[in-house]
Amino acid sequence: MFLLGTLVNGLLIIIGTLLGKMLHRIPENIKGTVMHAIGLAVIVLGLQMALKGENFLVVIISLVFGAVIGEYFALENKLNTLGDWLERKMGSSSQGSISQGFVTATLIFVIGAMAIIGALDSGIRGDHDVLYTKAIIDGFTALILTTTLGIGVLFSAVPVVIYQGLIALFATQIDQFVPNLLMDSFIKEMTATGGVMIFAIGLNLTGLIKIRVANLLPGIFVVGVIVTIMYYYQLYF
């Protein structure tokens, strides 16, 4: 079943959120320090990912064009609007901001190499080990995030399942029309580009700055376009 890893990932996010909700009576000073600690860890993770690219010019161009596209379509505003709608449905008594929890958790869980590589492994080889590992990490992260950001983290399981599920479904046929060399190049540059976004999320979590990270997401697709053009240019010219 090519969706097994994705479904386990979504389930552990939900379980982690529910456990985090049970532990929400944590003093505010502890919550603040924990959130800063998570932010610093996310910054380091993003930095590690960003340094794995082979052509940083691709990363810069992808982020610039991705930012233009994201700002034009106001992706972060749309995500926040969805989060606000969820917050109204849940009622104002919910602990934490559902909008903030939903957006922050969604960005952390969706951006990154593990989501794409794991989903590709599930679809191409039926190997779910990467997504199982990601599921455990996401579950613990969801638990910690929920203690500070509230129940909104739970709803991030939906875009995670849809995103990874679509990649896994696509991957069942991908090896028939995408060369391995092209896929490897895409994963490397996508990892670096996603790493910069993860770095930005970490800065947001520490409260040092507010970057509209969701508006950078189209950069991932721009990476695919640039890498594809470069691959076929080198192949034929």
N, C-alpha and C positions, 0 to 999 in steps of 0.2 A: 504494500500500500504506500504510494509515493507521498501521501499527505501525513503519514504517521508522525514524523518528526515535527512538522509544523503544528499539528494538533496537540502534541505533548508540550511544545513551547507555549502555546496559548493557555493550556491548562495550568502550567506551573506559574504563569504570570497571575492568573486568577487566584490560585492557592496562596501565592506569596502576598498578594494584595489583601486577601481576607485575614491572613495571619498578621500582617502589618496593621490592619484595622483594629484587631484585638489588642495590639500593643500601643495604641495611640496615646495612652495616658503617660507619656514620657515628658519630663520637664522641658520647657522651651529652650533652656540653655543647652541641654543635651541634644535636642533636635537640631538646633542651629549648628553646633559643632559637628554633628554627624553629617549634616548636609554639606558643610564645607569640606569634610573629609571625602565624601562621595565626589564632590566637584573636583577636588585635587586628583583623585584617582582617575576620574574620567578624562581630565586634562592629560595625564601621563599616558593613558590608553590612546587618546587621539594623537598625541605626539609620536608614539611608537608606530601607529598606523600610517601617519603622514610621511614618515621617513622611508617607507617601503616602496614608494614609487620610483620609477626609473627615469621619468621625464617630468620634472616639476613644472615645466612650462605648460604641459597639458593640464596639470592641476590648477594653475593660475587662470588659464583661459576658461576652463570649465566652471570655476567658481565665479568668475566675472560674468560670463554669459548666463550662468545659472541664476545669479543674483538679479540680473536684469529681467529674466523671465519670471522669476518668483515674485519680484516686486510688482511687475506689471499685472500679474494675476492675483496678487495679494494672498498668497497661499497661507501665510501665518495668520492673517485675519480670518480666513475661512476656517482654519483649524480651531482658532479661538472661538469663533461663532458656534461651531459644532460643540465645543466644550461647554460654552455658556448655555446652549440648549440642553445638554445633558444635566448641567447644574440646576436649571429650572425644573427639569423633570424629577430630579432627585430631591429637590426641596432645599431651602436655605439652611436647614439644620445640619447638613452634612459637614463633617470636619474637613477643613482645608478647602482649597479652590479646585473644583472638579475640572475646570477649564485648564488651569495650570498643570495639574497632575496628568491629565489626558495628553496634553501637547508635549510636555517634557518627557514623559515615559515613552510616548510613541516615537519621538525622535531618537531617544537612546536605544530603543529596542529594534528600530527599523534600519537606522543608518549603521553601516559597518559591513565588513567583509563576511563575518560569520553568517549573517542572514542570507546573503546571496550564495556564498560557497556552499553552505549547508543545504539550502534549497536545491541547488544544482546537483549536489551529491545524492540527495533524495530522489530527484527525478531521473538522473542519468544512470546511477548505479544502484539505487535502492538502499543506499548507505545513509543511515540517519544519525551517525555518531556525532557529527559536528552540531547538528540541531539539538541533539540531546544535551551536549555540553552547553550550548547557548541557552537552552531551556533552564538548566540549573542556575546559570549566572543570572539570567533574567528574573528567575523566581526570587533569588535573594535580593536582587536590586529592587524588585517591585515591593518586597517587604519593607526595605529601608525607606524607599521613596514614599510609601503610603503613610508611614509614621509622621512624615513632615508635610506631604502634599495632599494627602487624603485619598478618598475612594476613587477619584478620577483616574488613578493609575490603572484600575481594573479594566476600563474601557479601551485601553491601549491594546489589549489582547485581540480586539477585532481587526484593526488594520494590520497587525502583525500576521495573523492567520491569513488574511486576504492577500497581503503582499508576498509572503513566502509561499503560499499555496499557488499563486499564479506563476511564480518563478519555477516552482517544482513541476507544475503542469507543462509549462513551456519547455523545461529541460528534458522532458520525456522525448522531445523531438529535436532538441537543439543540436545534437551531435551530427545530425544529417545535413545541416546547412551552415554551421558556424565552425570554421577551422579551429583546431586546438590552440594554435599559436595566437590567433586573434583573441580567443577567449582568455588565455593566460595574460596577455597584454592588458586586456580590459580589466581583469580582476586586480592586477597590480596598481593601475592608475586609479581605479575606482576605490581601492583600499586607501590610497594616499589622499584622494579628494574627500572621501568619507571621514578620514582621520582628522582633517582640518575642521570639518563640521562637528565631530565629536569633541575636539578641543574647544570649539566655541560653546558647545553645550556645557562643558565643564566650567568655563568662565561665567556663564549665566548662573549655574548652580551655586557658585561662590558668592554671587552678588556683586562682583567687581564691575560688570558691564551687562547691558542687555542687547544681545545680538539676535536679530530675527532669523534664526537658523533655518526654520521651515522654508523661508524664501530662497535658501541656497540649494534646496533639494533638487531642482532641475539640473544642477551641475552634474549629477550622477548620469543623467541621460546625455548631457553634452559630452561627457567623457566617452560614452559609447560611440557617438558620432565621430568625434575627433580620432579616436583609436582606429575605427573602421576605415576612415579616409587615409590615415597614415599607413595602415596595413596594405591596402590595395594600391596605394601610390608606390610604396616600396616594392610591391610584388610585380607591378607592370612597368615601372619606370626605373 
